[in-house]
Amino acid sequence: AVWLSGSVERKLMRAPLDSNLRIVLARLSKVALMFLALMITLPLVGIDLTALSVFGGALGVGLGFGLQKIMANYVSGFIILLDRSIRIGDLISVGTDRGQVQQITTRYTVLRSPSGVQSIVPNETLISSVVQNEGLSDREVRVAISVQVGYADDVERALVILEECARAHERVLSEPVPRAFLHSFGDSGINLELGLWITDPENGTLGIRSAVQLEILRRFRAEGIEIPFPQREIRVLGDTGNVALCDAKA
């Protein structure tokens, strides 16, 4: 049974089928063959299957109460593979964990984060929690970059520069086009936001953020556009004589 299940699994993995469907068929075939082997072997060694019915019923009830979580994860694993909501290679986020799906086993799913850390997530968690799948229907993901300019600068020119810097990067899609907006008015400057789209979120967003922001910094310096830093104005109120005396001591 073990040899046959291994042979069936190897053939299924080479078949032109969906990856999730191949995994489901391989596991079902292994379970069916092992069960069939057990049913054939027990009578051959002189064990009456009917004598095990009462014991099997009691064992099933005990396992049902004691292994609820394990069975829930087991069934959840098959549900995930059959409904194809999560596939191997998808970039998903569940709770505080975010990463690319590397493996879907009977009990758990392995996620690999962009930093290389692997997270083992129980399949029941993926069924009962909200999962953000960045590659379910399409792979287009929006990346937002915030920039602040001074109140005395040309805001319209700054918006044009932001869009030009985004279009110059090879990972940025030409459609939807990168768009820059005036987000809000801050204490130290005007807040702008650049929105761009990529199709390879599994490669991370830090690299593209860094490249685009370096280009923005270079262009702003060339154009004389200021990126302000927080400034505070302190005004001393009270007796001017005491202030002059403090200045003299200082």
N, C-alpha and C positions, 0 to 999 in steps of 0.2 A: 504493500500500500504506500509506504514511504517512497519507494523507487518510482512507482507509477505516478504519484502526485508530483514528484520532482520533474519527471518527464513531461507531464501535462503542463506544468507551470512554465517550463522552458519553451514549449511550443506556443503557449498562449502569449508569452512576452514577445515572441517574434511575429505574432499575427497582426495584421493591419487593423487593429481595434483601438478604441479610446483607452488611454492609460488607466483610468479608473475602472473601466469595465474589465480590462485584463486582470487587474488585481482581484476584483470581486470573484470572477470565474475561477481564478487559481485557488483562492481560499475555499470557495465552496467545493471544488473538486477534491481538495485535500481532506476536508471534513467528511465528505461523502465516502471517500475511499477508506479512511480510517474507521468510520462507523461500520462499513460493509465488512472490513477485515475482522473487526471485533465480533460481529455477529456470526461470522463463519468459524472463527477460532474457538469461541467458547464451547459450542457443541462438540467440537473435535476433541477437546480435552475432558469431556464428560461433565460439563456444567450445564444444567437445565436452565434455560432462559426464563421459564415460567416461575422458577423458584426465586428468581431475583426481582420479581415484579414488586413485592412488598418492600424489599430493601431499596430497590430503585426509587419507589415513590417517596419513602422517607428521606432518602438521600437528596432527591430533587427538591423536597420542601426545605430541607436544611440549607442546601446550596442557594435556593431562591432567597432566603432571608439573609444569609451570611455574605453572599456575593452579589448584592444588589448593584453596588457601584461598578463592579467588574462587568456584570452583564449589561448594565446601562452603557458603559463605554464600548463594549463589544458590538451591541446593536447600533449605537451611534456611529461607529466606524463604518458599518455597512450602509447606513443611511447616507453618510457623507459621500461615499464612493458611488452610490447609485443615483443620487439626485444631482451630482456633479456641480454642486455649489462651490466646492473647494477642490482644486486640482493641484497636482504636483507642479511646482514652478510658480504658482500664484504668490503675490505679495499681499499678505493679510495682516490685520491688526485685531487682536482680541485682548481686551483689558489693557494692561500695560505692556503687553508683548507685541512686537511687530517684527516680521521677518518673512522670508521666502519659504514656502512649503517644500521640504526636501523628502519627507517620507510620511506615509499614512499607514499606520499599522492597525492591528486589531484593537488595541487599547488606547493608543495615543497618536498624536501627530507631531512631527518634529519641525520646528521653525528655526531658520538660521537668520539672525539679524545682520544688518549691514556691517556691524563691528565684528562678526564672526562667532558670536555667542549663540549656542543652540539651546532652544527652549523646548521642553517636552510638555505639550498641552493635552490633557485628557480629552478624548473625543466627545464626551458628554458636555464639556465646557463649550465646544464649538457648536453644539446643537442648541444649548439653552441660553447662550449669550449672544450679544450683538457682535457680529464679525464684519469688519470693513475689508472687503476684497477689492484691491486696486486693479485687478485684471479679470473681473467676472464677465462683463459684457464688452468692454474695450479697455485698452491699456493706456489711454490718454489721462495724464495726471497734471493738475495745475500746481505750479510752484509760485509762491508770492514772495517778493523781495521788497522790504520797506526801506525808504531813504528819506532823509530830512534835508531841506535846503533853507537858506536864510530868507527872511522876509524881503530883503532888498534885491534878491536875485530874480532872474527871468524864469518864472515857473513854467511857462509854455515851452521855452527852449529846453529846460531840464526834462520835461516829459518826453520830448522828441529824442533826446539823448538816451533816456532809459530804454525806449523802444528800439533804437538803433543798436545799443549794446546787447540786447536780448537776441535780436535777429542775427547778430554776428556769430553766435555760438552754434556749433554743428548739431548739438543735441536738441535744440529748441525747434519746435514745429513751426512751419510757415503758415499752417492753418490748423486750428485757430491762431490768428495773428497775435503776437505779444501786444498787450495794451497797458499803458501807464495812466494812473488816475491821481488826482489830488484827493488824498484820503481825509485829512483833517488839519486843523490849525493847532499847533503845539505851543508850549511855553517858550521854547527857544527857536522854533522855526516852523516851516510848513512841511507836513508829513505827506510824502508821496508813496504810492504803491505800484510796483510793476508785477504784472501777472503774465506768466509764460507757461507753455504746455510742453510736456515730454511724453515719450512712449516707452521709456525704459526705467521705470521706478525701481526695479530690482538693483540697478547700479548705484542707487543712492542719489540724494539731492544736495549733499554738502559740496561736492565737487563743482556742480554747475552753479550753485549759489556763489561759491568763492570766485569762480572764473568771471561770472557776470559782474559781481560787485567790484572786482579789481579793475575791470574795464570801465565801469561807471566812475570809479575814483580817478582813473587816469583821464577820462574825458572831462570830468568836472574841473580838475586842476588845469587842464588845457584851456577850458572855456572860462575860467575864473569864477566858477560857481562854488559857493561856500557850503560845506557841510558843518553846520554849527554844533557847538558843544554847550551843555547847560551853563547858563550864566546867572548870577544873582547880584542885584544891586542893593547895597546896604546903606541906609540913610539914618544918621544919628540925630535924634531929636532931643532938645533940652537946653541946658545952659551952655552957651557958646564959649564962655570963659573956661569952664571945666574941660571942654573939648580941646581948647587951645593949650591948656596946661598938660593934658594927657599927651598931646602931640609933641610938646616940648620935652617931656620926660622920655618919650619914646626915641 
